[in-house]
Amino acid sequence: MKLAVIVDGKELQVEKGTVLLKACRRAGIDIPALCYHEALEPYGSCRLCLVEVSRGTRSRVTTSCNYPVLREGETVSTCSESVLRTRKVVMELLLARCPGSEPVREMARKVGVSKTRFPSLAPARLAADDEALVNCILCGLCVRACEEAIGASAISFADRGPNRRVASPFDVNSAACIGCGACVAVCPTGVIRMEDAPEGIRRLPFLNTEVPLRRCGGCGRFFAPEAQLGGVHGKVPSVGEHLVVCADCRRREFGVQTARWKATAR
């Protein structure tokens, strides 16, 4: 069932239950956000996706990432005076937390903020220049991707107040991590990085985690995390023989087999 909503004077036909941010983006209406991903459940932590929703004589400012369209005829403004004013204050708070993060500074420029009036955090147990404070906006995308999409729950939020951060349990190597890199892919500030060492170890320094890589049975190079391949094999046992070699070797073998098939078919 589709409902009609008016966004910035433009009528949109939206499937009932679709969150407003998704509907606007699909219609080409840009709303800034740092904690939203279509593959994950809305979280509403960054508060940048604020819009003003009016129904009759009543209106309110709300986050669009977790506001489902359920009623016909709502009027939405993505750039009203109250929305822009509140969004700038939110951006100043994010800039105060991550003053050196280029993605955050870029988003600040996008919403018209060049500096913040708020002081930076004063942590009690972390160094003032700790990456968990200066580059992480606590959007929760990495935590949700690990839990919802991967099912590993290898990382979570730790501590509280100015020390709140994303971390592995007890800040040690997370045994639940499969090294898939989903957290790296969704991180909006790039604070979570992944590197493969020559000795066959995949490292995620921000999360104090290392996972072993599997060596290819064909070319001998390390190509994927053992835990991730083991999980695939556990769910689809029939692909086990294909997980002992890298993608390049599989493609070469496929090419050889194809050539042999063509030769015998002549």
N, C-alpha and C positions, 0 to 999 in steps of 0.2 A: 504493500500500500504506500503510495507516494503522497507527500504533503507539500503544500506550497509555503515557502518562507521568503521574506523579503530581506535581502542582505545588501546593505549600502545602496538601496533603491533598486536592486536587481532581483527579479523573482527567480527562485530556484525550486525545482521539483526534487524533493529529497525523500529517499526511502525512509519510512517510519523507523525510528530507533537509531539512525545513523548519527554519529556524533558531529557536532556543528563544525569542528575544525576540519574533519575529513571532507565534509560536504563542500566547504568553502574552497579548500585546496583543489578539489576536483573540478570546481568551477573557475579556477584560475584566480581566486581571491587570496591574496597573500596575508597570512597571519603569522607573526613570529612565534617560534616555540623552540625550546631546547630539550624538553623531556618527553617529546611525543614520537612514537613510531607506530606505523599502522599494524605491524605484526604483533604488537604487545598491547596489553590492557592499559587504558589511560591511567595516568597517575596524578597529574595536575600539580607537580612540585615546583616548576620554574615560574609559573604564574604569568608568563609573558603573553599567553594566547588569550588574554582578556578581551571580551566583547560586551556590548550593552544590549540586552535582550528586552524588548518591550512587548507587552500584551495588554491592549486596552490603554488605560491610564497609568499602568504600573510598569516600572522598568527596574532592572538591576544589572550590575556588572558581575560577570561570571567567567570562569575559564571555559573556553570553547572545546577543549580536548576531551572533557568528560561531561559535556552537556548534550544529551540525546534529543533529537528533534522528535517530539511526541504530539505536538499540537499544530493545527492548521492556522496560518495567518500570523505567525509571530514575525516581528520586525527586529532585525539585528543590525547594529552598527559596529563596525570593526575599527572605526577611527573617530568616535565622538570625543568631545573634550574630556569627559571623565575617564574614558578608556585610555586616551593618550597620556593624561596626567598620571594615572595610577601605574600604567605600564612603565613610564619613565622612572618612577620611584622604585619599582621592582628591579628595573635594570640597574639602577644605582646600587642597590643592595647586592646584586650579583657581581657588579664590578668591584665593589668593596671587598668581596670574598676572593675574587680571582682577578686582581688588577693587572697581572702579567700575562693572562691567557689571551692569545690573539683571537680565537673564535669568539670569546666573550666580548672582547673589545670591538670586533667586527659587528656583532649583533648590537652592541651599544650604539655604534655609529648609525646603524640601520634605523634605530628607533629615536635617534636624535639626542643621544647622551654622550658627552665627551669626557666628563669627569664625575666623580661621586662626592657627595657631601658627608658620607658616612665613613667612620674609621674602619680599618681592617680588623680582622679578628685577633684576639689576644689569647691564644691557646694556653692551657694549663700544663698539658703533658706532651705536646708536639712542638717541634721547632717551628718558628714563625715562617720559615721558607720551605716547610714540608710540602711536597707536591699535593698531598691530600687536602691541603688548605688553599694553595695558590692556583691550582688548576682544576680542581674537582668542584662542580656546582651541586653535587648531591642530587642529580636528576633521577638516579635510580635505574636508568636504562640498562646498565650492565647487570645489576642485580636481578632485574626482571627478565632480561634475556636469558641469563643463566638458569633461572628457575622455571620460567614459563615455556621458553622455546627449546631449551636443551634438557631440562629436567635434572640438572646436576646440583643446583643450590650450593655451589662451591664458594660463593662470596655473599656478603651481606653487609648491612650497616652496622657499625660498631660505635660505642661510646655515645656521648650526647653533648649538647651545647656547642661551644666553639671547637671541641675536639671530635665532633661527629665526622665520620669518614666511611668510605667503603674499604673493606678489608677481608682477608681470609680469616677463618676461625683462629683466634689467639695470635694473629699476625705471623703464622708459620705456614710452611708449605701445605697447600690444601690438597688432601688426598682425593677429594671428590672432583677436582678439576681434570677435565679430559683434554685441555689444551686446544679446544676448537677455535678459539679466537672470536667467538660471538660478542664478548664484552668489548673487544678491541673495535669491532666493526660498528657498534652502536654508540660508542663514546663520543659525545659532541665536542669535547674539548681536546681529545687526543692524549689525555693523561695516561690512559692504559695503552701500553705498547707491548709488542710481542717480537721476540728475536730468536732465531734458530742458531744455536752454537754449532761449530764444526764437530764437536765431540758427541753430537746426537742428543742435545737437550734443548727443549723449547722453554724460554724464560719469559715470565711476565713480572718484571721487577716491581711494579707498583703494587702487586698483590703478593709479593714474596713467594712466588710459586714457580716450580720447575716441573716439567713432565718429559719423560723419555720419548724419543722418536724411534720409529721403526726403520731399519735399514732395508733398502730394496734388494730383493733376491736376484734382480737382473743386473742393474748397473752399480749397485753397492752404495748409493747415496742415501742419506736419511731423508724421508719424504713426508711422514705424517705421525702424529702422536699415537703411541701404542694404545692408550686408554680409549681414544676415539675410535680407532679401528676395531678394538675389542668390543666396543658397544655396538658398532655396525654389525659385526659378525654375530653377536648375541641375538640381535633382532632379525637378521636375515642370514641364517647359516649357509645358505646356498652360494653366497658370494665370497666365502672364505678364501678360496683359491686365488681370487682376484686381488686380495688385500695384501699379498706378499710382495707385490711389485708396484712400482710407481706408475703414474698415469702415462709418462713418456714411454716406458717399456711396454705397457699394455697397448698403446697405440702402435708401436713398432711391431709387436706380435700380431696385432689385428691386421696390419698391412701385409705382413708375411703370409698369414693365413688367407687373406683375400687374393693375393697374387697366386698362391697355390690353387685356390678354387677356380680362378679364371683360367689357369693353365690346363687344369684337368677338364674344364668345361668345353674347351675348344675341340 
